[in-house]
Amino acid sequence: MTISDLVIDNRSYRRFFQDVVVERRALEKLVDLARLSASAQNLQPLKYFLSCDSDVNAIIFRHLTWAGYLQGWTGPEEGERPSAYVLIIGDKSISASFGIDSGIAAQSIRLGATEMGLGSCVVGSIKRKKLAESLGLSDRFEILLAIPIGKPKETVVLETVRENGDIKYWRDNAGVHHVPKRTLNEVIVNLN
């Protein structure tokens, strides 16, 4: 798989085959990719909480908000939930702010998951304080992002943004998830 293939195949999946197990060792390999990725000032202030345990996954799940553009959808139903999670956590004993590190780490994890044949999504809408309490995390840690991981149970297709400019993703009657993307010409700024 080329880097182009990985980027194109790296879609935000929100429905999974919940019964397909993702082993802890796979999660550790993904976090190792993040660990080796760039970090501002090389501070490396990120830590990671891994779960492939169904009880812990249920705790994490209920503290996330899924797919804001899909009105009335509260997230995947039982049987379609992720079988694993990586939480990206900032260690405040190392740094007071975490800048772009969490985004770099999340992309590295997601590209690695794609290479493994898994799907993932970045969730930033998290009830952080309640989740930290539920997991027993120290005040030293700040939950930054959640990455649900599993074997994808949905089809995600890319399409060009329509003439009306609407960039909202949507699902058709067959459950196919459509993601509008701006054209290359629209995202390049020319100074003329």
VOLO-538019 format. One line per field, with one value per atom (N, C-alpha, C): residue number from 0; residue in three letters; atom name; x, y, z. Coordinates in Angstrom, 2 decimals, decimal comma. Atoms other than C-alpha are relative to their C-alpha. Layout:
% VOLO-538019
pos [NUM	...]
code [ALA	...]
site [CA	...]
xx [X	...]
yy [Y	...]
zz [Z	...]
***
This chain:
% VOLO-538019
pos [0	0	0	1	1	1	2	2	2	3	3	3	4	4	4	5	5	5	6	6	6	7	7	7	8	8	8	9	9	9	10	10	10	11	11	11	12	12	12	13	13	13	14	14	14	15	15	15	16	16	16	17	17	17	18	18	18	19	19	19	20	20	20	21	21	21	22	22	22	23	23	23	24	24	24	25	25	25	26	26	26	27	27	27	28	28	28	29	29	29	30	30	30	31	31	31	32	32	32	33	33	33	34	34	34	35	35	35	36	36	36	37	37	37	38	38	38	39	39	39	40	40	40	41	41	41	42	42	42	43	43	43	44	44	44	45	45	45	46	46	46	47	47	47	48	48	48	49	49	49	50	50	50	51	51	51	52	52	52	53	53	53	54	54	54	55	55	55	56	56	56	57	57	57	58	58	58	59	59	59	60	60	60	61	61	61	62	62	62	63	63	63	64	64	64	65	65	65	66	66	66	67	67	67	68	68	68	69	69	69	70	70	70	71	71	71	72	72	72	73	73	73	74	74	74	75	75	75	76	76	76	77	77	77	78	78	78	79	79	79	80	80	80	81	81	81	82	82	82	83	83	83	84	84	84	85	85	85	86	86	86	87	87	87	88	88	88	89	89	89	90	90	90	91	91	91	92	92	92	93	93	93	94	94	94	95	95	95	96	96	96	97	97	97	98	98	98	99	99	99	100	100	100	101	101	101	102	102	102	103	103	103	104	104	104	105	105	105	106	106	106	107	107	107	108	108	108	109	109	109	110	110	110	111	111	111	112	112	112	113	113	113	114	114	114	115	115	115	116	116	116	117	117	117	118	118	118	119	119	119	120	120	120	121	121	121	122	122	122	123	123	123	124	124	124	125	125	125	126	126	126	127	127	127	128	128	128	129	129	129	130	130	130	131	131	131	132	132	132	133	133	133	134	134	134	135	135	135	136	136	136	137	137	137	138	138	138	139	139	139	140	140	140	141	141	141	142	142	142	143	143	143	144	144	144	145	145	145	146	146	146	147	147	147	148	148	148	149	149	149	150	150	150	151	151	151	152	152	152	153	153	153	154	154	154	155	155	155	156	156	156	157	157	157	158	158	158	159	159	159	160	160	160	161	161	161	162	162	162	163	163	163	164	164	164	165	165	165	166	166	166	167	167	167	168	168	168	169	169	169	170	170	170	171	171	171	172	172	172	173	173	173	174	174	174	175	175	175	176	176	176	177	177	177	178	178	178	179	179	179	180	180	180	181	181	181	182	182	182	183	183	183	184	184	184	185	185	185	186	186	186	187	187	187	188	188	188	189	189	189	190	190	190	191	191	191]
code [MET	MET	MET	THR	THR	THR	ILE	ILE	ILE	SER	SER	SER	ASP	ASP	ASP	LEU	LEU	LEU	VAL	VAL	VAL	ILE	ILE	ILE	ASP	ASP	ASP	ASN	ASN	ASN	ARG	ARG	ARG	SER	SER	SER	TYR	TYR	TYR	ARG	ARG	ARG	ARG	ARG	ARG	PHE	PHE	PHE	PHE	PHE	PHE	GLN	GLN	GLN	ASP	ASP	ASP	VAL	VAL	VAL	VAL	VAL	VAL	VAL	VAL	VAL	GLU	GLU	GLU	ARG	ARG	ARG	ARG	ARG	ARG	ALA	ALA	ALA	LEU	LEU	LEU	GLU	GLU	GLU	LYS	LYS	LYS	LEU	LEU	LEU	VAL	VAL	VAL	ASP	ASP	ASP	LEU	LEU	LEU	ALA	ALA	ALA	ARG	ARG	ARG	LEU	LEU	LEU	SER	SER	SER	ALA	ALA	ALA	SER	SER	SER	ALA	ALA	ALA	GLN	GLN	GLN	ASN	ASN	ASN	LEU	LEU	LEU	GLN	GLN	GLN	PRO	PRO	PRO	LEU	LEU	LEU	LYS	LYS	LYS	TYR	TYR	TYR	PHE	PHE	PHE	LEU	LEU	LEU	SER	SER	SER	CYS	CYS	CYS	ASP	ASP	ASP	SER	SER	SER	ASP	ASP	ASP	VAL	VAL	VAL	ASN	ASN	ASN	ALA	ALA	ALA	ILE	ILE	ILE	ILE	ILE	ILE	PHE	PHE	PHE	ARG	ARG	ARG	HIS	HIS	HIS	LEU	LEU	LEU	THR	THR	THR	TRP	TRP	TRP	ALA	ALA	ALA	GLY	GLY	GLY	TYR	TYR	TYR	LEU	LEU	LEU	GLN	GLN	GLN	GLY	GLY	GLY	TRP	TRP	TRP	THR	THR	THR	GLY	GLY	GLY	PRO	PRO	PRO	GLU	GLU	GLU	GLU	GLU	GLU	GLY	GLY	GLY	GLU	GLU	GLU	ARG	ARG	ARG	PRO	PRO	PRO	SER	SER	SER	ALA	ALA	ALA	TYR	TYR	TYR	VAL	VAL	VAL	LEU	LEU	LEU	ILE	ILE	ILE	ILE	ILE	ILE	GLY	GLY	GLY	ASP	ASP	ASP	LYS	LYS	LYS	SER	SER	SER	ILE	ILE	ILE	SER	SER	SER	ALA	ALA	ALA	SER	SER	SER	PHE	PHE	PHE	GLY	GLY	GLY	ILE	ILE	ILE	ASP	ASP	ASP	SER	SER	SER	GLY	GLY	GLY	ILE	ILE	ILE	ALA	ALA	ALA	ALA	ALA	ALA	GLN	GLN	GLN	SER	SER	SER	ILE	ILE	ILE	ARG	ARG	ARG	LEU	LEU	LEU	GLY	GLY	GLY	ALA	ALA	ALA	THR	THR	THR	GLU	GLU	GLU	MET	MET	MET	GLY	GLY	GLY	LEU	LEU	LEU	GLY	GLY	GLY	SER	SER	SER	CYS	CYS	CYS	VAL	VAL	VAL	VAL	VAL	VAL	GLY	GLY	GLY	SER	SER	SER	ILE	ILE	ILE	LYS	LYS	LYS	ARG	ARG	ARG	LYS	LYS	LYS	LYS	LYS	LYS	LEU	LEU	LEU	ALA	ALA	ALA	GLU	GLU	GLU	SER	SER	SER	LEU	LEU	LEU	GLY	GLY	GLY	LEU	LEU	LEU	SER	SER	SER	ASP	ASP	ASP	ARG	ARG	ARG	PHE	PHE	PHE	GLU	GLU	GLU	ILE	ILE	ILE	LEU	LEU	LEU	LEU	LEU	LEU	ALA	ALA	ALA	ILE	ILE	ILE	PRO	PRO	PRO	ILE	ILE	ILE	GLY	GLY	GLY	LYS	LYS	LYS	PRO	PRO	PRO	LYS	LYS	LYS	GLU	GLU	GLU	THR	THR	THR	VAL	VAL	VAL	VAL	VAL	VAL	LEU	LEU	LEU	GLU	GLU	GLU	THR	THR	THR	VAL	VAL	VAL	ARG	ARG	ARG	GLU	GLU	GLU	ASN	ASN	ASN	GLY	GLY	GLY	ASP	ASP	ASP	ILE	ILE	ILE	LYS	LYS	LYS	TYR	TYR	TYR	TRP	TRP	TRP	ARG	ARG	ARG	ASP	ASP	ASP	ASN	ASN	ASN	ALA	ALA	ALA	GLY	GLY	GLY	VAL	VAL	VAL	HIS	HIS	HIS	HIS	HIS	HIS	VAL	VAL	VAL	PRO	PRO	PRO	LYS	LYS	LYS	ARG	ARG	ARG	THR	THR	THR	LEU	LEU	LEU	ASN	ASN	ASN	GLU	GLU	GLU	VAL	VAL	VAL	ILE	ILE	ILE	VAL	VAL	VAL	ASN	ASN	ASN	LEU	LEU	LEU	ASN	ASN	ASN]
site [N	CA	C	N	CA	C	N	CA	C	N	CA	C	N	CA	C	N	CA	C	N	CA	C	N	CA	C	N	CA	C	N	CA	C	N	CA	C	N	CA	C	N	CA	C	N	CA	C	N	CA	C	N	CA	C	N	CA	C	N	CA	C	N	CA	C	N	CA	C	N	CA	C	N	CA	C	N	CA	C	N	CA	C	N	CA	C	N	CA	C	N	CA	C	N	CA	C	N	CA	C	N	CA	C	N	CA	C	N	CA	C	N	CA	C	N	CA	C	N	CA	C	N	CA	C	N	CA	C	N	CA	C	N	CA	C	N	CA	C	N	CA	C	N	CA	C	N	CA	C	N	CA	C	N	CA	C	N	CA	C	N	CA	C	N	CA	C	N	CA	C	N	CA	C	N	CA	C	N	CA	C	N	CA	C	N	CA	C	N	CA	C	N	CA	C	N	CA	C	N	CA	C	N	CA	C	N	CA	C	N	CA	C	N	CA	C	N	CA	C	N	CA	C	N	CA	C	N	CA	C	N	CA	C	N	CA	C	N	CA	C	N	CA	C	N	CA	C	N	CA	C	N	CA	C	N	CA	C	N	CA	C	N	CA	C	N	CA	C	N	CA	C	N	CA	C	N	CA	C	N	CA	C	N	CA	C	N	CA	C	N	CA	C	N	CA	C	N	CA	C	N	CA	C	N	CA	C	N	CA	C	N	CA	C	N	CA	C	N	CA	C	N	CA	C	N	CA	C	N	CA	C	N	CA	C	N	CA	C	N	CA	C	N	CA	C	N	CA	C	N	CA	C	N	CA	C	N	CA	C	N	CA	C	N	CA	C	N	CA	C	N	CA	C	N	CA	C	N	CA	C	N	CA	C	N	CA	C	N	CA	C	N	CA	C	N	CA	C	N	CA	C	N	CA	C	N	CA	C	N	CA	C	N	CA	C	N	CA	C	N	CA	C	N	CA	C	N	CA	C	N	CA	C	N	CA	C	N	CA	C	N	CA	C	N	CA	C	N	CA	C	N	CA	C	N	CA	C	N	CA	C	N	CA	C	N	CA	C	N	CA	C	N	CA	C	N	CA	C	N	CA	C	N	CA	C	N	CA	C	N	CA	C	N	CA	C	N	CA	C	N	CA	C	N	CA	C	N	CA	C	N	CA	C	N	CA	C	N	CA	C	N	CA	C	N	CA	C	N	CA	C	N	CA	C	N	CA	C	N	CA	C	N	CA	C	N	CA	C	N	CA	C	N	CA	C	N	CA	C	N	CA	C	N	CA	C	N	CA	C	N	CA	C	N	CA	C	N	CA	C	N	CA	C	N	CA	C	N	CA	C	N	CA	C	N	CA	C	N	CA	C	N	CA	C	N	CA	C	N	CA	C	N	CA	C	N	CA	C	N	CA	C	N	CA	C	N	CA	C	N	CA	C	N	CA	C	N	CA	C	N	CA	C	N	CA	C	N	CA	C	N	CA	C	N	CA	C	N	CA	C	N	CA	C	N	CA	C	N	CA	C]
xx [0,84	0,00	0,89	-0,77	1,38	-0,59	0,53	1,00	-1,28	1,23	-1,58	-1,18	1,06	-3,60	-0,45	0,34	-3,42	-0,83	0,73	-4,59	-1,41	1,31	-7,45	-0,90	0,79	-8,57	-0,27	0,12	-8,26	-1,22	1,26	-11,89	-0,45	0,58	-13,87	-1,14	1,01	-15,71	-0,64	0,74	-18,42	-0,84	0,70	-19,93	0,99	-1,00	-17,93	-0,64	0,37	-18,20	0,54	-0,40	-18,13	0,60	-0,49	-17,46	1,38	-1,35	-14,18	0,99	-0,91	-11,51	1,20	-1,26	-8,70	0,87	-0,88	-5,84	0,75	-0,78	-3,99	1,33	-1,28	-0,75	-0,14	0,25	-2,25	-0,08	0,09	-3,11	1,38	-1,36	0,43	0,83	-0,72	1,83	-0,45	0,51	-0,42	0,56	-0,54	0,70	1,50	-1,43	4,31	0,22	-0,09	3,73	-0,16	0,21	2,41	1,21	-1,17	5,33	1,18	-1,12	7,78	-0,25	0,37	5,95	0,54	-0,49	6,89	-0,74	0,57	6,30	0,62	-0,51	6,58	1,06	-1,16	9,92	0,49	-0,31	10,26	-0,32	0,37	8,56	-0,63	0,66	6,57	-0,91	0,86	3,83	-1,22	1,20	1,30	0,16	0,12	0,24	-1,23	1,08	-2,24	-0,66	0,77	-5,00	-0,58	0,43	-5,76	-1,11	1,05	-8,92	-0,43	0,62	-9,95	-0,88	0,85	-12,09	-1,43	1,37	-15,86	-0,60	0,55	-16,70	0,59	-0,65	-14,16	-0,46	0,49	-15,24	-1,39	1,35	-18,83	0,07	-0,17	-17,65	0,43	-0,49	-15,76	-1,13	1,05	-18,64	-1,03	1,09	-21,19	0,45	-0,50	-18,94	0,39	-0,32	-18,59	-1,26	1,08	-20,79	0,44	-0,35	-20,88	-0,65	0,49	-21,26	-1,06	0,90	-22,79	-0,90	0,82	-24,05	-1,14	1,06	-26,18	-1,05	1,05	-29,22	-0,75	0,76	-30,86	0,76	-0,79	-28,07	0,89	-0,73	-26,62	1,25	-1,19	-23,85	-0,36	0,25	-23,44	-0,78	0,80	-25,89	0,84	-0,66	-24,86	0,17	-0,32	-23,19	0,77	-0,70	-21,80	0,99	-0,91	-19,64	1,44	-1,41	-15,85	0,41	-0,49	-14,02	1,25	-1,17	-11,14	-0,01	-0,17	-10,23	1,45	-1,21	-7,09	-0,42	0,21	-7,47	1,35	-1,22	-4,84	-0,13	0,04	-4,02	1,23	-1,12	-1,87	0,45	-0,58	0,45	0,41	-0,24	0,31	1,26	-1,27	3,43	1,16	-1,02	5,35	-0,22	0,32	3,55	-1,40	1,32	0,63	-0,90	0,80	-0,48	0,59	-0,40	-0,33	-0,01	-0,09	-0,59	-0,52	0,42	-0,72	0,39	-0,48	0,82	-1,10	1,07	-2,51	-0,50	0,41	-3,46	0,99	-1,04	-0,13	-0,09	0,08	-0,43	-1,25	1,24	-4,05	0,13	-0,16	-3,18	0,93	-0,91	-0,26	-0,72	0,76	-2,52	-1,00	1,04	-5,25	0,59	-0,65	-2,89	0,47	-0,41	-1,47	-1,17	1,20	-4,97	-0,48	0,40	-5,82	0,90	-0,95	-2,67	-0,31	0,36	-3,83	-1,35	1,32	-7,21	-1,11	0,98	-8,99	-0,51	0,55	-11,15	0,04	-0,04	-11,14	-0,67	0,58	-12,44	0,63	-0,46	-11,23	-1,23	1,12	-13,75	0,57	-0,43	-13,18	-1,09	1,13	-16,64	-0,14	-0,14	-15,99	-0,42	0,27	-17,41	1,26	-1,35	-13,81	0,09	-0,11	-14,19	-0,67	0,72	-16,78	0,71	-0,72	-14,78	1,26	-1,20	-11,60	-0,35	0,44	-13,48	-0,39	0,44	-15,04	1,17	-1,18	-11,62	1,00	-0,92	-9,91	1,31	-1,22	-7,42	0,36	-0,53	-5,27	-0,27	0,17	-5,79	1,18	-1,19	-2,34	-0,25	0,28	-3,88	-1,21	1,10	-6,09	-0,34	0,43	-8,10	-0,14	0,00	-7,54	-0,91	0,77	-9,03	-0,28	0,29	-10,66	0,05	-0,04	-9,97	-0,64	0,64	-12,52	0,63	-0,66	-11,01	-0,74	0,60	-12,47	-0,03	0,17	-13,27	-1,22	1,10	-15,42	-1,20	1,24	-19,06	-0,80	0,71	-19,92	0,90	-0,71	-18,94	0,02	-0,17	-17,56	0,53	-0,44	-17,27	0,27	-0,32	-15,66	-0,70	0,61	-17,41	0,39	-0,32	-16,87	-1,12	0,98	-18,59	-0,91	0,98	-21,76	0,08	-0,03	-22,30	-0,52	0,54	-24,23	1,01	-1,06	-21,00	-0,18	0,28	-22,49	1,09	-1,09	-19,62	-0,44	0,47	-21,78	-0,04	0,09	-21,33	-1,43	1,36	-24,51	-0,03	0,22	-25,88	-1,19	1,13	-28,05	-0,89	0,96	-30,96	0,60	-0,67	-28,57	1,03	-0,94	-26,48	1,42	-1,33	-23,54	0,28	-0,41	-21,69	0,73	-0,56	-20,92	0,74	-0,83	-18,13	0,41	-0,38	-17,94	1,38	-1,33	-14,41	0,12	-0,26	-13,40	1,01	-0,94	-11,49	1,39	-1,37	-7,73	0,15	-0,08	-8,13	-0,58	0,62	-10,34	0,88	-0,79	-7,76	1,40	-1,31	-4,67	-0,19	0,06	-4,14	1,09	-0,94	-2,53	0,08	-0,20	-1,05	0,15	-0,01	-2,01	-0,73]
yy [-1,18	0,00	1,25	-1,25	3,43	0,99	-1,03	6,51	0,60	-0,51	7,77	-0,92	0,98	4,56	0,11	-0,08	4,85	1,24	-1,24	8,47	-0,07	0,09	7,83	-1,01	1,04	4,66	0,34	-0,38	6,36	0,90	-0,73	7,39	-0,05	0,02	8,16	-1,00	1,05	4,94	0,14	-0,13	5,05	-1,23	1,27	1,56	-1,14	1,05	-1,59	-1,37	1,36	-5,37	-0,14	-0,05	-5,23	-1,32	1,30	-8,96	-0,36	0,25	-8,74	0,64	-0,44	-8,50	0,75	-0,69	-5,96	-0,26	0,39	-7,27	1,20	-1,05	-5,09	0,22	-0,13	-5,80	0,89	-0,86	-4,15	1,46	-1,37	-1,06	0,52	-0,40	-1,00	0,37	-0,32	-1,06	1,36	-1,30	1,89	1,14	-1,03	3,87	0,17	-0,13	3,09	0,91	-0,92	4,86	1,44	-1,35	7,88	0,45	-0,31	7,74	0,46	-0,32	7,93	1,19	-1,14	10,81	1,30	-1,32	14,47	0,51	-0,62	16,38	1,39	-1,37	20,16	0,07	-0,13	20,95	-1,35	1,36	17,16	-0,26	0,18	17,44	-1,36	1,30	14,24	-0,06	-0,06	15,17	-0,91	0,82	12,64	-1,37	1,35	9,45	-0,61	0,70	6,85	-1,00	0,98	4,87	-0,97	1,01	1,61	-0,86	0,91	-0,46	-0,91	0,98	-3,65	-0,92	0,69	-4,72	0,53	-0,44	-4,63	0,85	-0,80	-3,26	1,40	-1,32	-0,43	0,74	-0,62	0,21	0,62	-0,52	0,67	1,29	-1,24	3,28	1,13	-1,03	5,19	0,42	-0,27	4,91	1,00	-0,85	6,58	1,43	-1,35	9,64	0,71	-0,58	10,35	0,46	-0,44	12,26	-0,31	0,52	10,78	0,79	-0,48	12,42	1,09	-1,12	15,81	0,34	-0,31	16,21	-0,99	1,00	13,05	0,21	-0,38	14,49	-1,21	1,06	12,15	-1,30	1,22	9,57	0,14	-0,11	8,96	-0,87	0,84	6,67	-1,41	1,37	3,07	-0,80	0,85	0,57	-1,16	1,20	-2,44	-0,97	0,89	-4,87	0,73	-0,82	-1,97	0,96	-0,89	-0,34	-0,44	0,36	-0,24	-1,09	1,04	-3,20	0,45	-0,53	-0,99	1,53	-1,46	2,57	0,33	-0,65	4,64	1,40	-1,37	7,75	0,70	-0,81	10,41	0,98	-0,73	12,09	0,89	-0,89	15,10	-0,12	0,10	14,79	1,41	-1,38	18,17	0,15	-0,11	17,33	0,23	-0,23	17,60	1,34	-1,24	20,53	0,46	-0,56	22,87	0,02	0,01	22,80	-1,05	1,14	20,15	0,29	-0,45	22,14	-0,99	0,86	20,06	-1,46	1,37	16,94	-1,04	1,01	15,19	-0,29	0,22	15,69	-0,84	0,79	14,34	-1,46	1,35	11,34	-0,73	0,62	10,69	-0,47	0,39	10,66	-1,21	1,15	8,27	-1,27	1,15	5,92	-0,45	0,34	6,07	-0,59	0,56	5,46	-1,43	1,35	2,46	-0,95	0,83	1,15	-0,37	0,26	1,49	-1,06	0,98	-0,44	-1,40	1,29	-3,22	-0,51	0,42	-3,39	0,38	-0,47	-1,63	1,37	-1,33	1,46	0,75	-0,82	4,34	1,34	-1,34	7,82	0,81	-0,86	10,78	0,66	-0,62	11,90	1,04	-1,08	15,26	0,47	-0,38	15,69	-1,04	0,94	14,01	0,69	-0,49	14,48	-0,32	0,29	14,71	-0,22	0,11	15,28	-1,27	1,19	12,54	-1,28	1,18	10,09	-0,23	0,12	10,81	-0,57	0,52	10,20	-1,47	1,38	6,99	-0,96	0,85	5,66	0,09	-0,16	6,86	0,66	-0,68	9,06	1,12	-1,05	11,39	1,37	-1,37	15,17	0,45	-0,31	15,23	-0,21	0,35	13,87	0,75	-0,67	15,72	-0,83	0,76	13,65	0,98	-0,89	15,24	-0,53	0,60	12,85	-1,47	1,43	9,44	-0,54	0,65	7,09	-1,38	1,31	4,28	-0,80	0,84	1,34	-1,34	1,31	-1,80	-0,35	0,39	-3,67	0,76	-0,83	-1,26	-0,84	0,65	-2,24	0,93	-0,92	0,59	0,38	-0,50	1,96	1,51	-1,46	5,49	0,37	-0,44	7,23	1,51	-1,41	10,52	0,51	-0,64	12,90	1,47	-1,42	16,45	0,82	-0,91	19,23	0,51	-0,45	20,19	1,51	-1,43	23,59	0,89	-0,81	24,78	0,17	-0,15	24,41	-0,79	0,76	22,02	-1,05	0,93	20,13	-1,06	0,94	18,11	-1,42	1,41	14,35	-0,48	0,49	12,29	-1,49	1,40	8,75	-0,12	0,22	7,55	-1,12	1,00	5,09	-1,39	1,30	2,13	0,00	-0,10	3,36	0,36	-0,40	4,45	1,41	-1,28	7,32	0,82	-0,85	10,17	1,18	-1,06	12,66	0,95	-0,97	15,78	0,60	-0,60	17,07	1,11	-1,10	20,37	-0,48	0,37	20,14	0,53	-0,44	20,56	1,48	-1,43	23,91	0,92	-0,82	25,17	0,17	-0,08	24,49	0,57	-0,61	25,92	1,49	-1,47	29,65	0,45	-0,54	31,37	1,51	-1,45	34,85	0,64	-0,64	36,46	1,30]
zz [0,00	0,00	0,00	0,02	-0,92	1,00	-0,91	1,27	-0,58	0,63	-1,26	0,28	-0,29	-0,84	1,45	-1,42	2,94	0,31	-0,26	2,96	-0,57	0,64	0,54	0,71	-0,68	2,37	1,47	-1,41	5,79	0,19	-0,14	6,18	1,45	-1,34	9,33	0,04	-0,14	10,08	1,36	-1,25	12,73	0,32	-0,25	12,42	-0,27	0,03	13,02	0,23	-0,41	13,32	1,42	-1,41	17,10	0,49	-0,45	17,43	-0,56	0,52	15,46	0,97	-1,07	18,14	-0,57	0,26	17,96	1,22	-1,10	20,06	0,57	-0,65	22,55	-0,72	0,70	20,67	-1,24	1,17	17,57	0,44	-0,52	19,65	0,40	-0,38	21,02	-1,23	1,24	17,46	-0,54	0,46	16,56	0,84	-0,89	19,60	-0,24	0,29	18,72	-1,21	1,14	15,38	0,48	-0,54	17,29	0,81	-0,83	19,71	-0,85	0,88	16,81	-0,90	0,84	15,11	0,57	-0,40	15,28	1,24	-1,20	18,53	0,13	-0,12	18,99	1,09	-0,89	20,65	0,51	-0,41	20,94	1,48	-1,41	24,35	0,27	-0,13	23,76	1,23	-1,18	26,26	-0,05	0,15	25,00	0,63	-0,53	26,72	-0,67	0,70	25,52	0,93	-0,75	27,18	-1,03	0,97	25,35	0,60	-0,45	25,58	-1,14	0,88	23,85	0,86	-0,96	26,81	-0,16	0,29	26,18	1,11	-1,10	29,65	0,00	0,05	29,39	-1,25	1,23	25,79	0,22	-0,28	27,04	0,80	-0,78	29,54	-0,92	0,93	26,85	-0,94	0,98	24,36	0,52	-0,50	26,61	0,31	-0,24	27,05	-1,31	1,31	23,30	-0,71	0,89	20,87	-1,42	1,32	17,38	-1,13	1,31	13,92	0,10	-0,20	14,56	-1,19	1,17	10,97	-0,21	0,17	11,20	1,09	-0,97	12,95	0,52	-0,63	15,43	0,17	-0,13	15,25	1,22	-1,26	18,70	0,02	0,09	17,51	-0,37	0,43	16,51	1,05	-0,87	17,93	0,51	-0,51	19,99	-1,17	1,12	17,56	-1,09	1,01	15,47	0,66	-0,73	18,14	-0,19	0,16	18,01	1,00	-0,91	19,51	0,74	-0,70	20,67	-0,05	-0,04	21,58	0,36	-0,48	21,87	0,41	-0,46	23,99	-0,01	-0,01	23,35	1,15	-1,27	26,64	0,11	-0,26	27,45	1,44	-1,34	30,42	0,44	-0,44	32,20	0,84	-0,73	34,20	-0,97	1,02	30,91	-0,68	0,70	29,25	0,38	-0,31	29,93	-1,23	1,22	26,29	-0,95	0,81	23,61	-1,49	1,38	20,37	-1,01	1,11	17,23	0,20	-0,21	18,74	-0,08	-0,01	19,23	-1,42	1,38	15,57	-0,78	0,65	14,36	0,47	-0,56	16,69	-0,52	0,46	15,68	-1,45	1,40	11,98	-0,13	0,05	12,57	0,42	-0,47	14,53	-1,06	0,98	11,90	-1,27	1,19	8,98	0,28	-0,38	10,83	0,07	-0,07	11,50	-1,40	1,38	7,81	-0,63	0,54	6,89	0,54	-0,62	9,28	-0,47	0,46	7,51	0,96	-0,98	10,38	-0,39	0,19	10,39	1,32	-1,20	12,80	-0,27	0,08	13,48	1,13	-1,09	15,51	0,61	-0,71	18,12	0,96	-0,88	19,77	0,93	-0,84	21,26	1,11	-1,11	24,61	1,29	-1,36	28,09	0,82	-0,48	29,23	1,51	-1,45	32,94	0,50	-0,44	33,38	-0,44	0,47	31,26	0,85	-0,83	33,22	1,38	-1,30	36,48	-0,09	0,18	35,16	-0,16	0,22	34,14	1,15	-1,12	37,33	-0,39	0,43	35,48	0,97	-0,85	37,54	-0,61	0,48	37,30	-0,85	0,79	35,74	-1,49	1,39	32,52	-0,54	0,70	30,03	-1,24	1,18	27,55	-1,17	1,17	24,13	-1,11	1,09	21,55	0,30	-0,04	21,30	-1,42	1,32	18,41	0,14	0,06	18,07	-1,14	0,99	16,15	-0,10	0,22	14,61	-1,47	1,40	11,43	-0,52	0,50	9,36	-0,46	0,41	8,83	-0,91	0,88	6,50	-1,16	1,16	3,13	0,08	0,03	2,98	-1,37	1,33	-0,38	0,01	0,17	-1,30	-1,25	1,17	-3,64	0,01	0,10	-4,85	0,63	-0,59	-2,92	-1,12	1,01	-4,78	-0,20	0,36	-6,36	1,12	-1,09	-3,30	1,14	-0,98	-1,27	1,28	-1,23	1,31	0,22	-0,32	2,98	1,02	-1,01	5,41	-0,55	0,38	5,25	0,24	-0,09	4,92	-0,35	0,34	4,58	-0,93	0,90	1,75	0,56	-0,47	2,05	0,17	-0,13	1,65	1,13	-1,12	4,61	-0,40	0,46	2,46	0,50	-0,58	4,11	-1,07	1,04	1,66	0,64	-0,55	2,37	-1,12	1,02	0,17	0,28	-0,10	-0,48	-1,04	0,93	-2,05	-1,05	1,06	-5,34	0,33	-0,20	-5,46	-0,33	0,38	-7,25	1,06	-1,04	-4,43	1,24	-1,22	-1,74	-0,20	0,27	-3,47	-0,19	0,11	-3,04	-0,98	0,98	-6,03	0,19	-0,15	-5,71	-1,37	1,34	-9,03	0,05]
***
